[in-house]
Amino acid sequence: MRTGPPTDDEADYELPIWAGEIPLHFTAAAPVNDPRLQLGIEPPSYAWNYTTKREN
């Protein structure tokens, strides 16, 4: 996995073949309880508020 545009050989740009990138995004969804979790135990706030963004 890497970032940025393709790094094809110059000769490849003469070919009628698509080149590009497919951006992927990671998104957190709602927490899912373990099926064996005791009833009444709720996910903590950090699980509900999970984010992939990091503060510098």
N, CA, C and O atoms as CSV, one atom per row, in Angstrom:
chain,resi,resn,atom,element,x,y,z
A,1,MET,N,N,0.855,-1.154,0.000
A,1,MET,CA,C,0.000,0.000,0.000
A,1,MET,C,C,0.910,1.228,0.000
A,1,MET,O,O,1.943,1.258,0.669
A,2,ARG,N,N,0.506,2.223,-0.755
A,2,ARG,CA,C,1.249,3.474,-0.794
A,2,ARG,C,C,0.309,4.611,-1.148
A,2,ARG,O,O,-0.882,4.385,-1.367
A,3,THR,N,N,0.823,5.822,-1.209
A,3,THR,CA,C,0.013,6.971,-1.589
A,3,THR,C,C,0.594,7.599,-2.843
A,3,THR,O,O,1.759,7.387,-3.178
A,4,GLY,N,N,-0.225,8.367,-3.526
A,4,GLY,CA,C,0.237,9.090,-4.697
A,4,GLY,C,C,-0.135,8.418,-5.995
A,4,GLY,O,O,-0.663,7.306,-6.002
A,5,PRO,N,N,0.143,9.100,-7.103
A,5,PRO,CA,C,-0.221,8.580,-8.418
A,5,PRO,C,C,0.680,7.411,-8.827
A,5,PRO,O,O,1.707,7.166,-8.193
A,6,PRO,N,N,0.296,6.690,-9.885
A,6,PRO,CA,C,1.113,5.579,-10.369
A,6,PRO,C,C,2.500,6.060,-10.788
A,6,PRO,O,O,2.695,7.226,-11.132
A,7,THR,N,N,3.437,5.150,-10.752
A,7,THR,CA,C,4.793,5.438,-11.220
A,7,THR,C,C,5.128,4.463,-12.342
A,7,THR,O,O,5.981,3.588,-12.192
A,8,ASP,N,N,4.440,4.631,-13.466
A,8,ASP,CA,C,4.624,3.748,-14.612
A,8,ASP,C,C,5.857,4.161,-15.414
A,8,ASP,O,O,6.337,5.290,-15.314
A,9,ASP,N,N,6.352,3.218,-16.208
A,9,ASP,CA,C,7.415,3.540,-17.158
A,9,ASP,C,C,6.843,4.482,-18.207
A,9,ASP,O,O,5.657,4.407,-18.527
A,10,GLU,N,N,7.667,5.360,-18.740
A,10,GLU,CA,C,7.213,6.331,-19.743
A,10,GLU,C,C,6.509,5.652,-20.909
A,10,GLU,O,O,5.491,6.157,-21.382
A,11,ALA,N,N,7.019,4.524,-21.383
A,11,ALA,CA,C,6.418,3.820,-22.522
A,11,ALA,C,C,4.999,3.353,-22.209
A,11,ALA,O,O,4.169,3.248,-23.113
A,12,ASP,N,N,4.716,3.074,-20.945
A,12,ASP,CA,C,3.384,2.598,-20.564
A,12,ASP,C,C,2.307,3.659,-20.772
A,12,ASP,O,O,1.138,3.320,-20.957
A,13,TYR,N,N,2.679,4.932,-20.744
A,13,TYR,CA,C,1.693,5.997,-20.918
A,13,TYR,C,C,1.170,6.071,-22.351
A,13,TYR,O,O,0.182,6.759,-22.611
A,14,GLU,N,N,1.810,5.381,-23.268
A,14,GLU,CA,C,1.348,5.320,-24.655
A,14,GLU,C,C,0.301,4.222,-24.857
A,14,GLU,O,O,-0.350,4.178,-25.901
A,15,LEU,N,N,0.133,3.352,-23.888
A,15,LEU,CA,C,-0.813,2.237,-23.992
A,15,LEU,C,C,-2.232,2.698,-23.654
A,15,LEU,O,O,-2.407,3.572,-22.805
A,16,PRO,N,N,-3.247,2.123,-24.306
A,16,PRO,CA,C,-4.642,2.500,-24.017
A,16,PRO,C,C,-5.192,1.728,-22.807
A,16,PRO,O,O,-6.220,1.056,-22.889
A,17,ILE,N,N,-4.488,1.847,-21.705
A,17,ILE,CA,C,-4.852,1.123,-20.481
A,17,ILE,C,C,-5.020,2.140,-19.357
A,17,ILE,O,O,-4.216,3.061,-19.214
A,18,TRP,N,N,-6.080,1.962,-18.559
A,18,TRP,CA,C,-6.338,2.877,-17.454
A,18,TRP,C,C,-5.227,2.777,-16.415
A,18,TRP,O,O,-4.729,1.689,-16.125
A,19,ALA,N,N,-4.855,3.896,-15.875
A,19,ALA,CA,C,-3.934,3.962,-14.750
A,19,ALA,C,C,-4.487,4.993,-13.786
A,19,ALA,O,O,-5.058,5.997,-14.212
A,20,GLY,N,N,-4.332,4.767,-12.533
A,20,GLY,CA,C,-4.834,5.704,-11.536
A,20,GLY,C,C,-4.736,5.110,-10.159
A,20,GLY,O,O,-3.927,4.218,-9.903
A,21,GLU,N,N,-5.563,5.612,-9.280
A,21,GLU,CA,C,-5.582,5.112,-7.910
A,21,GLU,C,C,-7.016,5.013,-7.426
A,21,GLU,O,O,-7.895,5.724,-7.914
A,22,ILE,N,N,-7.245,4.147,-6.485
A,22,ILE,CA,C,-8.560,3.992,-5.876
A,22,ILE,C,C,-8.412,4.369,-4.406
A,22,ILE,O,O,-7.886,3.582,-3.620
A,23,PRO,N,N,-8.867,5.557,-4.025
A,23,PRO,CA,C,-8.738,5.988,-2.629
A,23,PRO,C,C,-9.587,5.112,-1.702
A,23,PRO,O,O,-10.732,4.787,-2.013
A,24,LEU,N,N,-9.018,4.748,-0.588
A,24,LEU,CA,C,-9.733,3.981,0.427
A,24,LEU,C,C,-9.844,4.830,1.680
A,24,LEU,O,O,-8.920,5.565,2.027
A,25,HIS,N,N,-10.980,4.726,2.358
A,25,HIS,CA,C,-11.212,5.477,3.581
A,25,HIS,C,C,-11.616,4.512,4.681
A,25,HIS,O,O,-12.489,3.668,4.481
A,26,PHE,N,N,-10.994,4.631,5.824
A,26,PHE,CA,C,-11.293,3.818,6.992
A,26,PHE,C,C,-12.267,4.596,7.863
A,26,PHE,O,O,-11.978,5.728,8.251
A,27,THR,N,N,-13.412,4.009,8.174
A,27,THR,CA,C,-14.423,4.674,8.978
A,27,THR,C,C,-14.858,3.760,10.117
A,27,THR,O,O,-15.160,2.585,9.908
A,28,ALA,N,N,-14.884,4.307,11.296
A,28,ALA,CA,C,-15.346,3.537,12.450
A,28,ALA,C,C,-16.867,3.517,12.486
A,28,ALA,O,O,-17.515,4.530,12.223
A,29,ALA,N,N,-17.426,2.372,12.808
A,29,ALA,CA,C,-18.878,2.217,12.945
A,29,ALA,C,C,-19.213,2.086,14.441
A,29,ALA,O,O,-18.326,2.161,15.291
A,30,ALA,N,N,-20.470,1.896,14.740
A,30,ALA,CA,C,-20.908,1.746,16.135
A,30,ALA,C,C,-20.300,0.484,16.744
A,30,ALA,O,O,-20.124,-0.515,16.047
A,31,PRO,N,N,-19.978,0.523,18.037
A,31,PRO,CA,C,-19.429,-0.647,18.707
A,31,PRO,C,C,-20.401,-1.828,18.661
A,31,PRO,O,O,-21.619,-1.652,18.680
A,32,VAL,N,N,-19.840,-3.016,18.601
A,32,VAL,CA,C,-20.631,-4.251,18.593
A,32,VAL,C,C,-20.224,-5.051,19.826
A,32,VAL,O,O,-19.051,-5.377,20.008
A,33,ASN,N,N,-21.200,-5.360,20.662
A,33,ASN,CA,C,-20.917,-6.114,21.881
A,33,ASN,C,C,-20.498,-7.543,21.577
A,33,ASN,O,O,-20.953,-8.151,20.608
A,34,ASP,N,N,-19.622,-8.065,22.424
A,34,ASP,CA,C,-19.286,-9.490,22.407
A,34,ASP,C,C,-20.581,-10.252,22.699
A,34,ASP,O,O,-21.296,-9.892,23.634
A,35,PRO,N,N,-20.898,-11.283,21.936
A,35,PRO,CA,C,-22.159,-12.017,22.173
A,35,PRO,C,C,-22.260,-12.609,23.581
A,35,PRO,O,O,-23.362,-12.871,24.061
A,36,ARG,N,N,-21.129,-12.821,24.240
A,36,ARG,CA,C,-21.141,-13.418,25.574
A,36,ARG,C,C,-21.109,-12.372,26.688
A,36,ARG,O,O,-21.019,-12.728,27.863
A,37,LEU,N,N,-21.181,-11.092,26.336
A,37,LEU,CA,C,-21.170,-10.014,27.327
A,37,LEU,C,C,-22.411,-10.105,28.208
A,37,LEU,O,O,-23.504,-10.408,27.729
A,38,GLN,N,N,-22.233,-9.842,29.490
A,38,GLN,CA,C,-23.375,-9.848,30.415
A,38,GLN,C,C,-24.362,-8.759,30.021
A,38,GLN,O,O,-23.960,-7.682,29.580
A,39,LEU,N,N,-25.639,-9.033,30.176
A,39,LEU,CA,C,-26.676,-8.050,29.866
A,39,LEU,C,C,-26.499,-6.809,30.725
A,39,LEU,O,O,-26.124,-6.895,31.895
A,40,GLY,N,N,-26.772,-5.657,30.133
A,40,GLY,CA,C,-26.729,-4.404,30.868
A,40,GLY,C,C,-25.390,-3.689,30.815
A,40,GLY,O,O,-25.293,-2.552,31.275
A,41,ILE,N,N,-24.356,-4.315,30.272
A,41,ILE,CA,C,-23.058,-3.647,30.162
A,41,ILE,C,C,-23.014,-2.924,28.824
A,41,ILE,O,O,-23.143,-3.540,27.766
A,42,GLU,N,N,-22.832,-1.612,28.884
A,42,GLU,CA,C,-22.824,-0.776,27.684
A,42,GLU,C,C,-21.392,-0.434,27.285
A,42,GLU,O,O,-20.506,-0.389,28.138
A,43,PRO,N,N,-21.160,-0.195,26.000
A,43,PRO,CA,C,-19.822,0.233,25.574
A,43,PRO,C,C,-19.448,1.560,26.234
A,43,PRO,O,O,-20.306,2.425,26.411
A,44,PRO,N,N,-18.178,1.729,26.599
A,44,PRO,CA,C,-17.743,2.981,27.214
A,44,PRO,C,C,-17.712,4.115,26.193
A,44,PRO,O,O,-17.775,3.879,24.987
A,45,SER,N,N,-17.613,5.337,26.685
A,45,SER,CA,C,-17.647,6.511,25.801
A,45,SER,C,C,-16.511,6.492,24.780
A,45,SER,O,O,-16.702,6.917,23.641
A,46,TYR,N,N,-15.330,6.005,25.172
A,46,TYR,CA,C,-14.232,5.985,24.201
A,46,TYR,C,C,-14.524,5.067,23.023
A,46,TYR,O,O,-14.022,5.302,21.924
A,47,ALA,N,N,-15.325,4.028,23.231
A,47,ALA,CA,C,-15.696,3.141,22.122
A,47,ALA,C,C,-16.705,3.839,21.205
A,47,ALA,O,O,-16.630,3.713,19.983
A,48,TRP,N,N,-17.642,4.570,21.798
A,48,TRP,CA,C,-18.629,5.301,20.999
A,48,TRP,C,C,-18.003,6.463,20.250
A,48,TRP,O,O,-18.418,6.788,19.138
A,49,ASN,N,N,-17.007,7.086,20.857
A,49,ASN,CA,C,-16.397,8.283,20.283
A,49,ASN,C,C,-15.092,7.991,19.540
A,49,ASN,O,O,-14.315,8.911,19.284
A,50,TYR,N,N,-14.842,6.747,19.195
A,50,TYR,CA,C,-13.598,6.366,18.530
A,50,TYR,C,C,-13.420,7.143,17.226
A,50,TYR,O,O,-14.370,7.322,16.464
A,51,THR,N,N,-12.206,7.595,16.983
A,51,THR,CA,C,-11.900,8.290,15.736
A,51,THR,C,C,-10.525,7.849,15.257
A,51,THR,O,O,-9.681,7.457,16.062
A,52,THR,N,N,-10.301,7.911,13.966
A,52,THR,CA,C,-9.000,7.564,13.399
A,52,THR,C,C,-8.110,8.793,13.293
A,52,THR,O,O,-6.937,8.683,12.935
A,53,LYS,N,N,-8.663,9.969,13.605
A,53,LYS,CA,C,-7.872,11.203,13.526
A,53,LYS,C,C,-6.960,11.293,14.745
A,53,LYS,O,O,-7.378,11.023,15.871
A,54,ARG,N,N,-5.722,11.674,14.505
A,54,ARG,CA,C,-4.772,11.824,15.602
A,54,ARG,C,C,-4.445,13.294,15.782
A,54,ARG,O,O,-4.313,14.042,14.813
A,55,GLU,N,N,-4.317,13.692,17.032
A,55,GLU,CA,C,-3.913,15.059,17.332
A,55,GLU,C,C,-2.403,15.094,17.393
A,55,GLU,O,O,-1.775,14.182,17.931
A,56,ASN,N,N,-1.817,16.147,16.842
A,56,ASN,CA,C,-0.351,16.270,16.870
A,56,ASN,C,C,0.132,16.916,18.131
A,56,ASN,O,O,1.337,17.093,18.311
